[in-house]
Every structure is written in C-alpha cells, then in structure tokens.
Amino acid sequence: MTPTIYPVILPVPPEARSLPPRQRVQFLSRHAREALQRSAERMEVELGPLEKDPRGAPLPFKGNFWSLTHKPEYVGGVVAPALVGLDLEQVRPCSTALFRKTASEEEWALAADEDRLRAFFRYWTAKEAVLKTGGEGIRDLSRCRIARVESDSRLMVDYAGRVWPVDQFFFDGHVASVANSGFHVDWRLP
C-alpha cells in the first residue's frame, strides 16, 4: 500500500500581513512551522529538531524529511518518510521573459490546452518543489524539465537523472506543489 503524506496549508491572518517586514518574516516562519507540526501530527510523527545543512537544506529528523514554504497570504509544511519539497505561489501576471526562463518551448507544448498563467505557476512551483528536495536553489531551475503533464493536478519533473512526481493543489488563486517519492497526497487546508 502506498503511504500517504499530508501537506498542510494555513492562511496568514490579515493582521500579520501588515507587520513590519522583519516581524512579518519571523511570523511567517513560525506559522509555517505550525503547518509542519500539523502535517507531522497527521503522519503520527513527533517533530524532531528542525535543522538545516550549511546550504540551508532541511536535515531529516528520525528518518523523516520535511519542507516549508511561505508567501504573504499562505504558508505550508509537509513531513514525509523520504525526500520531499513543497512550494506555493499566487497565480498572478508575470513577464514574458520569465516564461522563457522557466520552461522550453517543448515543455510549454505539454500544457498547450491550459491557461497560460495557470501553466506557468504549475511549472514554476513544481520545479521549485523538486529543487527543495535536494536543497538546491533557484539557480538550478534551468536543469529541471517538465517530462509529462499527467493530469490537472500532477506533473512529472526530470531533474538530475531522476523523474519526480509532483502533486498539485489549487485554492483561492494559488497553486501548491509537493515533489515526493510517489506517495499518495492528502492536502489539508483548514
């Protein structure tokens, strides 16, 4: 039986969005850890120390891997028994140059029937989630390739010789992506 993971997305309270920048970042970090705690509870896992390596990549605790993401309106966290990466973005207008930088013409052809902005943010968050599995930064974005669009909620991303399943969730004008090792994904949004 395929194990299930539980990415948790939490809304950011309106009052936190108006905090001064430094306090807002601190709040978002704490709030994302609350999402991570809820994911761990669903997995029946006790959170261990949340440490990072010198590059900033999350280190596993007690054989469990984790990933966080935070944006102005939502934060997220996920715990999994194997490498995992989580990203989310608000679907909004962006430049043509960013489209060209994010994916090749061959990759865009895979989503030819999809709304252009929706496809862009599907690709962007999928690639970011895959990069987070190894603690790589955005500099490796061009090495990630969309291999297949399996459905409106799943992509396959080829990176560094491995093809990653990336499950996606659309909500309130946002898309969240979780790169995982083939788990069943049960999204949680209170």
N, C-alpha and C positions, 0 to 999 in steps of 0.2 A: 504494500500500500504506500502511495506517495505521501510523504509528510506535508503538513500544512504550515505555512508561515502567516503571520498576521501583521502586515504593515498598518500602523496607526497614524491617522492624520488628525490633527487638532486645530481648530480655528484660533487665531490670535485675537484676544479681546480688543475691542476698539480703543480702550484707554491705553493699552500697551503700544499701539501703533503711533501714538503721539509723544512717546517718551523721547528724551534727547538721544541722539544716535548711539552713544556708548551704552547707556542704560537699556536701550531697545535691543541691542545685540546681546547683552547679558540676559535679558528676559527671554529672547527667542531661543538662546542656547538652553536655558533651564526648562523652557516649555517643550522643546524638542526632546529633552531627556525624560520628561513626563510621558510623552508619546512612546518613547523607547521602553519605559517602565511598563506601560500598559501592554505593549507588544510582548514583553517578557512574561507578564502575568498570563496572557493568553497561551503562551508556549509552556507554561508551568516551569519557568526558569527563573532562578534568583539572579538578579543582576550582580555581576562582579565588578571589579574596578574597571572603569572606562578609560583606558589608557591608549595613547597613540604612539606610533613609532616616530623616529626623527623627521620623516617626511610628512607627518600628520595623518597617516593612515591608521584607522582604528585597529587595535590589537584584540584578538579574541580573548574571552574570559571563559574558563572552564569548558573549553571546546565549542563555545558559542561565538558567532560573528554578529556584528551589528553595524548599522548605518543610520545617520541622522541627516535631515535636511530642514532648512528653514527659509521662509520667504516672509514678506511683510504681512500677509493675511493668513498663512497656514504654516504649520511645522509638521514634521513627521519623523517617525522612528520605527525601526524593524530589527528584530533579533532572529537569527537563523542558525541551524546546525552546520552550515557551510558558508562559503563566501557569499556576500550579499551587498548590494548597493542600492540606495534609494535617492531619488531626485524628484522635485516637483517644480512646476512653473505655472504662472498665469499665462493663458493664451492671449497675446496682445500683438499689435503690429510690430514688425521689425524690418530691417533694411534688406534690400536685395543682395547686398554684399554678404550679409550674414547667412542668407540662404545658400549662396555659392560656397561659403566656407564650411558649412555644416554637412553638406552631402553632395555627392557627384550626380551628374545627370542620370546615370544608371540607377542610383538609389532613388532619386525623385520619381523615376518611371515606375517604381514599385508601388507608389501611392498616387498614381495619376488620377484616379477617380475620387480622391479625397480632397476636402477643403485644404487649400494651400497652407494656411496658418495652423490649422489643426495638425497637418502632416509635419510641418516644421517643428512644432513643440513635441510631437510624439518622438521624432527623431532625436531632437536635442536632449530631452530628458532620458531617453533610452541610452544614448551614448554616454551621458553624464553618469547614469546609474552603473553602467558597465565599468567606466573608469574608476568609480568609487570602490569597486570590488577589490581592486589592487592598490588603492591609494594613489592612483595617478591623477595628475591634474589635467586641466583643460588643454594643455599643450599637446596631449596625445589624441585630441578629438579627431584629427585627420586620419589616424590609424584605425579608427572604428568604422566599420562598414555595416549598413543595414543589409543583411543577407536575404531576409524574407519578411514580408508582411503577412502573418498568418491569419489575423482577424482584426477587428476594430479595437481589440484590447490585448493583442500580443504581437510582438516583433521578435525577430532573431537577429542578433548583432554579432558580427565576427570581429574579434579583437585578439591580437597576439596569438593567433593559431587556435583559438577556442571560439565556438559559437555559443552565445549566451541567450537563453530565453529571457525575454523582458515582458513582464505583465504590466498592463497599464489600467489606470482608473481615471475617469473624467468626472469632475464635480465642480460646480459653481465657477465655471470659466477657467478652471485649472486642469492640468494633467499631472498625474503622479506615475512614476515608473519604478519598478523594482526588478533589478537584474538578480537572478538567483540560479540555483543549480537544479532546476527542474521541479521545484516544489509546487504544490497547489497553493494558490494565493487567495486569502480571505481578507479583503480590505476592510478596515474599521475607520469609520468617520462618525463621531457622535452626533 
